[in-house]
Amino acid sequence: MELNLTKGVTAISNEVYDLHMLVLWICTVIGILVFGAMFWSMVFHRKSKGVKPATFHESTKVEILWTAIPIVILIAMAVPATSTLIEMEDNDNSDITILVTGSQWKWHYKYFDQGIEFYSVLSTPREQFDNRDGSGQTKGENYLLEVDKPLVIPTNKKVRFLITSDDVIHSWWVPAFAVKQDANPGFINEAWTRVDEPGVYRGQCAELCGKDHGYMPIVVEVKSEADYATWVSEQKQLIADAKAAEAASLNANVSMDELMQLGETTYTAYCAACHQPTGLGLPPAFPALKGSVVATDPNQIDQHIAIILNGKNAMPAFGKQLSLKEVAAVVTYERNAWGNNTGESVQASDVNALAGGESAAATVEQASETMSQVVNAATSELENPQPTTEDLSKTYTRDELMVQGEAVYMKACVACHQPTGAGLPPAFPSLIGSPMILGDVTAHIDIVYNGSKKNPAMQAFSGQLTKTEIAAVVTYERNAWGNNTGDVVQPADVDAVSAK
């Protein structure tokens, strides 16, 4: 029924639906009884029929009843509601963890332990919704609920979502999963789902987040476990191919026509929402590009590229969203569209030089390997590890470990637990005065070395850090930010834990 709550496709969504119907029927029955009694009294006990009002003032029995009955009703509703809420918040023992980041106005998905991440952007043609002159195209079947890259998850797996934002407050809402969680900047909220049947499920941002709030859809494609494994392999191959293409573009001299064509496509997808298809912008927040100094002055090409790479004011950084070639193309397009006509073209190598990238030759050589070669090399390294020169018997002073530990922490831990150790609760808990830090040092070493089984967001660092580095960072965490446990962990201690 279109007027009712969506039943959903997960066990939790069905529980939410059943809870909703229970409360709805309770409220309906109460409404019928209360309004029925009220209207019956007004009709049959009205003054025109000669009825005289009673003169009693209070009744202890009645007051006890109308206090006790609502309490019983509330308890009857609270018990199943509490059970459902507790289950909705149980993120333990998840099989897959995905970081969901809201941006104006797109979603960014990052799969932990897979090396896969991408932006998901509205794919409904602008001509379908930006039709102020009345000449818009016919709306498609999934109007404003379609994206270029859907989030893909497998069936029969518990998928945990860590939800945050890099600008304003968004809300990740998929009705079929009964998942609606705010994406707050500087904080991580959690949700989870387990879907039994393959299919495509749609949602959208449910928090007013700016002018294009309505153009921020969510599409989740649920695949069978076999199809999901195939998709993961395909994505890794695409990533390898993209790196190779990126490297090849550094030595290519792309024609003006090709740059303008790619630039227009990129501009329409990423820039037109704010700066408008005409380049006139929405001043003062989004200035016009048509005739602007930054887009026409030959001496400001580097500044033009830098703004797109790093962002400025309300404009986000596109350095991680676009390839070097796409950045070069969109700069070229903006400098030659709408009558700007500077005649200047920008190549990927120009963008790479400004971004401080590696030399073209080195990058080409590195990215020329195929995906299978990369996988084989990684497998060979795991099966035949190189002998280490690490001296596990060496004893370090507390000061030496603290200096090295701080460096390791700032390299490997700071993104999640913050420079101050305050973390991003609840996914990345605070380290200041935490039971893990102040408790058993062996458990602390174990969670850094092997990761957390309950919280997949805390990965194992045994393959990334040496045992000396783990000893140093554990020592640092147990003595920084006022923890001051006085504990000093040596490489031999880490080696002992790793042997268990």
C-alpha positions in Angstrom: 0.0 0.0 0.0 1.5 3.3 -1.1 0.3 5.1 2.1 1.9 2.5 4.4 5.5 1.9 5.6 7.7 -0.1 3.2 8.0 -3.7 4.4 11.5 -4.1 3.2 13.7 -7.1 2.2 15.7 -7.8 5.4 14.8 -9.5 8.7 15.3 -6.2 10.5 13.1 -4.3 8.1 10.4 -6.9 8.6 10.7 -6.5 12.3 10.4 -2.7 12.0 7.3 -3.1 9.8 5.7 -5.5 12.3 6.5 -3.1 15.1 5.0 -0.2 13.1 1.8 -2.2 12.4 1.5 -3.2 16.1 1.7 0.4 17.3 -0.6 1.6 14.5 -3.3 -0.9 15.4 -3.0 -0.1 19.1 -3.3 3.6 18.3 -6.2 2.9 16.0 -8.1 1.0 18.7 -7.4 3.7 21.3 -8.6 6.3 18.8 -11.8 4.4 18.0 -12.6 3.9 21.7 -11.8 7.5 22.7 -13.5 9.3 19.8 -16.3 6.8 19.8 -17.1 7.5 23.5 -16.7 11.2 22.9 -19.1 11.4 19.9 -21.6 9.0 21.5 -21.7 11.2 24.6 -22.1 14.3 22.5 -25.0 12.8 20.5 -26.9 11.0 23.2 -26.2 13.2 26.2 -26.6 16.6 24.6 -28.5 19.4 26.4 -31.2 19.5 23.7 -32.3 16.1 24.8 -32.8 17.3 28.4 -29.7 15.5 29.8 -28.3 17.1 32.9 -24.5 16.8 33.6 -23.3 14.7 36.6 -22.0 16.5 39.6 -19.2 14.2 40.8 -15.6 15.5 40.9 -13.2 12.7 41.2 -13.0 8.9 41.4 -10.0 7.1 42.8 -10.7 4.0 40.9 -11.1 5.8 37.6 -7.8 7.8 38.1 -6.0 4.5 38.9 -7.4 2.9 35.8 -6.5 5.7 33.4 -3.0 5.9 34.8 -2.4 2.1 34.9 -3.9 1.2 31.5 -1.6 3.6 29.5 1.4 2.4 31.5 0.6 -1.2 30.5 0.1 -0.2 26.9 3.4 1.7 26.8 5.2 -1.3 28.3 3.6 -3.6 25.7 4.9 -1.4 22.9 8.3 -0.7 24.6 9.3 -4.4 24.9 9.3 -5.3 21.2 10.6 -1.8 20.3 13.6 -2.1 22.6 14.4 -5.6 21.2 14.3 -4.3 17.7 16.5 -1.3 18.5 19.1 -3.4 20.2 19.3 -5.7 17.2 19.5 -2.8 14.8 22.6 -1.5 16.8 24.3 -4.8 16.9 27.2 -4.4 14.4 29.4 -7.2 15.8 30.7 -10.1 13.7 30.2 -8.4 10.3 31.6 -10.0 7.2 32.2 -6.8 5.2 32.8 -3.3 6.3 32.2 -0.3 4.0 32.9 3.3 4.7 30.2 5.6 3.4 31.1 9.3 3.1 28.6 11.9 2.1 29.7 14.9 0.0 27.9 17.7 -1.7 26.3 16.0 -3.6 27.5 12.5 -4.1 28.4 9.4 -2.0 31.9 7.9 -1.6 32.2 4.2 -0.9 35.3 2.5 0.4 35.6 -1.3 1.0 37.9 -2.2 3.9 40.5 -4.8 3.1 39.6 -4.8 -0.7 41.4 -1.7 -1.9 38.2 -0.7 -3.7 36.7 2.8 -3.5 34.7 5.0 -5.8 32.2 7.9 -6.0 28.6 7.3 -6.8 27.0 10.2 -8.7 23.5 10.9 -10.0 23.2 9.6 -13.6 19.8 11.0 -14.5 20.4 13.3 -17.5 20.3 17.0 -16.5 17.9 17.6 -19.4 15.3 15.6 -17.5 15.3 17.8 -14.4 16.9 21.2 -15.3 14.1 22.2 -17.7 13.4 25.8 -16.6 12.4 26.7 -20.2 9.8 23.9 -20.3 11.7 21.9 -23.0 13.0 19.1 -20.7 13.2 15.5 -21.7 10.7 12.8 -20.7 11.5 11.5 -17.2 13.0 8.0 -17.0 11.7 5.1 -14.9 14.1 5.7 -12.1 14.1 9.5 -12.3 16.5 11.0 -9.8 17.1 7.5 -8.3 19.8 6.3 -10.6 23.6 6.5 -10.3 26.7 5.8 -12.4 28.2 3.4 -9.9 26.0 1.6 -7.4 27.1 0.2 -4.1 27.5 -3.6 -4.5 27.1 -6.1 -1.7 26.7 -9.9 -1.5 23.7 -11.9 -0.3 23.7 -13.7 3.0 26.6 -11.6 4.5 26.4 -9.1 7.3 27.5 -5.8 5.8 28.5 -3.1 8.3 28.4 0.5 7.2 30.5 3.3 8.8 28.8 6.5 7.8 30.4 9.9 7.9 30.6 13.2 5.9 33.4 15.4 4.7 31.3 18.7 4.6 27.8 19.1 5.9 25.2 16.7 7.5 23.8 14.1 5.1 21.7 11.0 5.8 22.1 7.6 4.2 18.7 6.1 3.8 17.7 2.9 2.1 14.0 2.1 3.0 14.2 -1.6 1.9 16.9 -2.2 4.5 15.4 -0.1 7.3 18.6 1.8 7.4 18.6 5.5 7.9 21.7 6.9 9.5 23.0 10.5 9.7 26.4 11.3 8.1 28.0 13.8 10.4 31.3 15.5 9.6 34.0 14.5 12.2 31.9 11.6 13.5 31.2 8.0 12.4 27.8 6.4 12.8 27.2 2.7 12.2 24.5 0.6 10.6 24.3 -2.9 9.1 22.2 -5.1 6.8 21.9 -8.6 5.6 20.0 -9.2 2.4 18.9 -12.7 1.4 17.8 -12.0 -2.2 19.7 -10.4 -5.1 18.2 -7.2 -6.4 18.5 -3.5 -6.8 17.4 -1.3 -4.0 17.2 2.5 -4.0 17.3 5.3 -1.5 18.4 8.9 -1.2 19.9 11.5 1.2 17.3 12.2 3.8 18.9 15.3 5.4 18.6 18.8 3.8 22.2 19.3 2.8 22.2 22.1 0.3 20.9 23.2 -3.1 21.3 19.8 -4.8 20.0 17.7 -1.8 17.4 16.1 -4.2 20.1 14.9 -6.6 21.9 12.6 -4.2 20.4 9.2 -4.7 21.6 5.8 -3.3 21.5 2.6 -5.3 22.6 -0.7 -3.8 23.0 -3.7 -6.0 22.8 -7.0 -4.1 24.6 -9.9 -5.9 24.9 -13.6 -5.2 28.1 -14.5 -3.4 29.7 -15.9 -6.6 28.7 -12.8 -8.6 30.0 -10.5 -5.9 33.4 -12.3 -6.0 33.4 -11.8 -9.7 32.6 -8.1 -9.3 35.4 -7.6 -6.8 37.9 -9.2 -9.3 36.5 -7.0 -12.1 36.9 -3.9 -9.9 40.5 -4.7 -9.1 41.2 -5.2 -12.8 39.6 -1.9 -13.6 41.7 -0.2 -10.9 44.8 -1.7 -12.5 43.7 -0.6 -16.0 42.9 2.9 -14.8 46.4 3.2 -13.3 47.9 2.0 -16.5 45.8 4.5 -18.5 46.7 7.3 -16.1 50.3 6.5 -16.5 50.0 6.4 -20.3 48.2 9.7 -20.4 51.3 11.4 -18.8 53.2 10.9 -22.1 50.3 11.5 -24.4 49.6 14.8 -26.2 45.8 14.9 -26.4 44.3 17.0 -29.1 42.2 20.1 -28.3 39.0 18.4 -29.7 39.4 15.3 -27.5 40.1 17.5 -24.4 37.1 19.7 -25.1 34.8 16.6 -25.5 36.0 14.9 -22.3 36.1 18.2 -20.5 32.4 18.9 -21.3 31.4 15.5 -20.1 33.4 15.9 -16.9 32.1 19.4 -16.3 28.5 18.4 -16.8 28.9 15.5 -14.3 30.9 17.3 -11.6 30.7 21.1 -12.0 27.5 22.1 -13.7 25.4 21.7 -10.5 27.2 24.7 -9.0 28.7 26.7 -11.9 25.7 26.0 -14.2 25.9 24.5 -17.7 26.3 28.1 -19.0 29.3 28.8 -16.8 27.4 31.7 -15.2 27.6 30.1 -11.7 25.5 31.1 -8.7 27.4 34.1 -7.2 28.7 34.7 -4.6 29.1 31.1 -3.4 29.8 29.7 -6.9 31.3 32.4 -9.1 30.9 32.6 -12.8 33.6 30.9 -15.0 32.5 32.7 -18.1 34.9 35.6 -18.5 36.5 35.1 -15.1 40.1 36.0 -14.5 41.1 32.6 -13.3 39.7 30.9 -16.4 41.0 33.5 -18.9 44.3 34.9 -17.6 47.3 32.9 -19.1 49.3 33.5 -15.9 46.7 31.8 -13.8 46.6 28.3 -15.4 48.5 26.8 -12.4 46.0 28.4 -10.0 43.1 27.2 -12.1 44.4 23.6 -11.9 45.2 23.9 -8.2 41.7 25.0 -7.3 40.2 22.0 -9.0 42.8 19.7 -7.4 42.6 21.1 -3.9 39.3 23.0 -3.7 38.6 26.5 -2.4 35.9 27.9 -0.1 32.6 26.0 -0.8 34.2 24.1 -3.7 35.4 20.6 -2.8 38.7 19.1 -3.9 38.5 17.0 -7.0 42.0 15.6 -6.9 40.9 12.2 -5.6 37.7 12.1 -7.7 39.0 12.8 -11.2 41.9 11.3 -13.1 44.8 13.6 -14.2 43.4 13.5 -17.8 39.9 14.5 -16.6 41.3 17.4 -14.6 43.3 18.5 -17.6 40.3 18.2 -19.9 37.9 20.1 -17.6 40.5 23.0 -17.2 40.9 23.1 -21.0 37.1 23.1 -21.4 36.6 25.9 -18.9 39.3 28.0 -20.5 37.7 27.7 -24.0 33.9 27.4 -23.5 31.3 30.1 -23.2 33.3 32.5 -25.3 36.5 32.4 -23.1 38.4 31.1 -26.1 41.9 31.3 -24.7 43.2 28.7 -27.1 45.1 27.1 -24.2 45.1 23.3 -23.7 46.3 21.5 -20.6 47.8 18.0 -20.6 47.7 15.4 -17.9 51.5 15.8 -17.4 50.9 19.5 -16.5 48.4 18.5 -13.8 50.8 15.8 -12.6 53.6 18.2 -12.3 51.5 20.6 -10.3 50.2 17.8 -8.1 53.7 16.8 -7.2 53.4 13.3 -8.9 56.1 10.9 -9.8 57.9 11.2 -13.1 56.0 10.0 -16.1 58.5 7.3 -17.0 58.5 5.8 -13.5 54.8 5.8 -13.3 54.4 4.2 -16.7 56.8 1.5 -15.8 55.1 0.8 -12.5 51.5 0.7 -13.9 52.4 -1.3 -17.0 52.1 -4.6 -15.0 48.8 -6.4 -15.4 46.5 -7.2 -12.5 47.6 -10.9 -12.6 51.2 -9.9 -12.2 50.4 -7.7 -9.2 48.5 -10.5 -7.6 51.2 -13.1 -8.3 53.8 -10.8 -6.9 51.8 -10.3 -3.7 51.2 -14.0 -3.4 54.9 -14.8 -3.9 55.8 -12.3 -1.2 53.4 -13.8 1.3 54.6 -17.3 0.6 58.3 -16.5 0.5 58.8 -13.6 2.9 62.1 -11.9 2.7 64.4 -12.4 5.7 64.2 -9.5 8.1 67.2 -7.7 9.7 65.1 -6.7 12.7 66.9 -7.4 16.0 64.1 -8.7 18.3 66.5 -9.1 21.2 67.4 -5.4 21.3 66.2 -3.4 24.3 65.1 0.2 23.7 64.8 3.0 26.2 61.3 4.5 26.8 62.4 7.7 25.2 63.5 5.9 22.0 60.3 4.0 21.8 58.2 7.1 22.4 59.9 9.0 19.6 59.6 6.1 17.1 56.0 5.3 18.4 54.8 8.8 17.7 56.1 8.6 14.2 54.5 5.3 13.6 51.2 6.5 15.1 51.1 9.6 12.8 51.7 7.3 9.8 49.4 4.4 10.5 46.9 5.3 13.2 46.2 9.0 13.1 43.5 8.9 10.3 41.2 6.9 12.5 42.1 7.7 16.1 43.1 11.4 15.5 46.3 13.1 16.5 44.8 13.8 20.0 43.9 10.1 20.5 40.2 11.1 20.8 39.2 8.8 17.9 36.0 8.9 15.9 33.5 6.9 18.1 32.0 4.4 18.0 33.8 2.8 15.1 37.2 4.2 16.1 37.1 4.6 19.9 39.1 7.1 21.9 42.5 5.9 23.2 42.6 8.4 26.0 42.0 6.5 29.2 40.4 3.6 27.3 40.3 0.1 29.0 42.3 -1.4 26.2 45.2 1.1 26.8 45.1 1.0 30.6 44.5 -2.7 30.8 46.4 -5.9 29.9 49.4 -4.9 27.7 49.3 -8.3 26.0 45.7 -7.7 24.7 46.8 -4.3 23.5 49.7 -5.8 21.5 47.4 -8.5 20.1 44.8 -6.1 18.7 47.5 -4.0 17.0 49.2 -7.1 15.6 46.1 -9.2 14.7 43.4 -6.6 14.4 39.9 -6.9 16.0 37.5 -9.8 15.3 34.6 -7.8 16.6 35.5 -4.6 14.8 36.7 -5.2 11.2 37.5 -1.4 10.9 40.5 -2.1 13.2 42.8 -4.0 10.8 45.8 -6.2 11.5 49.1 -4.3 11.3 51.3 -7.4 11.4 51.8 -7.1 7.6 52.4 -3.4 7.6 54.6 -2.7 10.6 57.7 -4.4 12.0 57.5 -5.9 15.5 59.8 -3.0 16.6 57.3 -0.5 15.2 54.4 -2.2 16.9 56.3 -2.2 20.2 57.0 1.5 19.8 53.4 2.5 18.9 52.0 0.4 21.8 54.4 2.1 24.2 53.4 5.5 22.7 49.7 4.9 23.1 50.1 3.7 26.7 52.0 6.8 27.7 50.6 9.6 25.5 47.7 12.0 26.1 47.9 11.6 29.8 47.6 7.8 29.9 51.0 7.6 31.6 50.9 3.9 32.4 54.7 3.7 32.5 54.6 0.5 30.4 57.6 -0.1 28.0 57.0 -2.7 25.3 60.0 -4.3 23.6 60.2 -6.1 20.2 60.6 -9.4 22.1 57.2 -8.8 23.8 55.5 -8.4 20.4 57.3 -11.5 19.1 56.0 -13.5 22.1 52.4 -12.4 21.4 52.7 -13.2 17.7 53.8 -16.7 18.5 50.7 -17.6 20.4 
